[in-house]
Amino acid sequence: MGDLRLLLFAVCLFIFTSGNGSSGYEKIVTGASQPEKYLPLLKAKRVGLVVNQTSCIGDTHLVDFLKKENIDIKKIFAPEHGFRGDSSAGEEVESGVDVKTGIAIVSIYGKNKKPSAESLADIDVMVFDVQDVGSRFFTYISTLHYVIEACAENNVPLIVLDRPNPNGDYVGGPVLKKEFRSFVGMDPIPVVHGCTIGELAQMINGEMWHNAEKKCQLTVIPVIGYNHTMRYSLPVKPSPNLPNDLSVRLYPSLCFFEATSVSIGRGTAFPFQVIGYPDKEFGSFSFTPESIPGVAVHPVQEGVVCYGEDLRLAGAPPQFTFSIFLKYYKKFKNEAEFLTRERWFNLLAGDDKVLKMIREGKNDQEIKFAFEDELKAYKKIRKKYLLYTDFE
């Protein structure tokens, strides 16, 4: 009965919050939508922008708005998925020129993930305005880390235009250990970090988690009307495979399947909303992943009918959980048929202790309990950098 009540709660919570975020949602004003606070800092300056398709003021892209305000935009620095958000996960982003504006685009995803000293030589101030989803392995925050580091090293001030976190109403999961540091985990934060992009920038800079010898000159333009008890519905999908609120909410829990042979819907119209494997015993719901340019190139189980479950029928879990992963782990008699990339799983977890506990037969609550102390320590650090009323 406990599981049933939790499921019903999740469905009700999702239905209540998925339409327009939260009560008072219409009162939220993002950092980008407060130009009176940052335009004076950009006038007569050579500006670099870290932006993508989420960097909008209503229906207007930040680049177009700044050009109308006669701001001298020298370069656009493009993160994973590109400036227009049309590159699939892991696909290298090309440098070049934006056809619409003629502005130079510098890729900071692929071989060069950090702005070089040369690329910053003609930049007086950098602006970061990218929507995060609140999960450590979402690489926009790894890009943020490198941008802070590069700006500190090259004496370039950084302005972060803050946006709400759609998973900002809790903190959960193991905290990254330094030996598992990678581009899907740069800083010692949990899987669900509970910070906005602005709060996280202050934490990375304030705790000196970057490798620069000094702090970056950082300015954050906070969101008006937001707090960490709210659920926020994203107006623009943050990446090709996170098309709606449900996928964003499930993402922290389902991303671990990326290290397995099980499909979570990449190559379908409902990524991060279904689970399946080429075996009818896995469930009655079926789907076939296909390669989709700019969205999912050669996804897991491409061209093969997968059987499993449609998570859209259950709604999003209220918080991060290992229970979904454990359910499918137990379906396989041979772990090697399921877990195809052990190192990748450990990088996503930020720790190898999770996999050890899974192999020992620990349940979701036992695994979570093992990380309670490090989460408490993280929350103390996090509290120093909060800009908004917290959920605790």
Sequence and secondary structure as in RCSB ss.txt:
>XXXX:A:sequence
MGDLRLLLFAVCLFIFTSGNGSSGYEKIVTGASQPEKYLPLLKAKRVGLVVNQTSCIGDTHLVDFLKKENIDIKK
IFAPEHGFRGDSSAGEEVESGVDVKTGIAIVSIYGKNKKPSAESLADIDVMVFDVQDVGSRFFTYISTLHYVIEA
CAENNVPLIVLDRPNPNGDYVGGPVLKKEFRSFVGMDPIPVVHGCTIGELAQMINGEMWHNAEKKCQLTVIPVIG
YNHTMRYSLPVKPSPNLPNDLSVRLYPSLCFFEATSVSIGRGTAFPFQVIGYPDKEFGSFSFTPESIPGVAVHPV
QEGVVCYGEDLRLAGAPPQFTFSIFLKYYKKFKNEAEFLTRERWFNLLAGDDKVLKMIREGKNDQEIKFAFEDEL
KAYKKIRKKYLLYTDFE
>XXXX:A:secstr
 HHHHHHHHHHHHHHHHHTTSSTTGGG B STT HHHHHHHHTTSEEEEEE TT EETTEEHHHHHHHTT EEEE
EEE TTTTTT S TT     EE TTT  EEEE SSS  S  TTTTTT SEEEEE    SBTTSTHHHHHHHHHHH
HHHTT  EEEE    TTTT  EEEE  GGG BTTB SS EEE    HHHHHHHHHHTT SSSSS   EEEE  BS
  TT     SS SBTTB SHHHHHHHHHHGGGGGBS B STTSSSTTSEEEES GGG SEEE    BTTTBSS T
TTTS EEEEEGGGT   SS  SHHHHHHHTT SSHHHHB  HHHHHHHHTSSHHHHHHHTT  HHHHHHTTHHHH
HHHHHHHHTT  S    
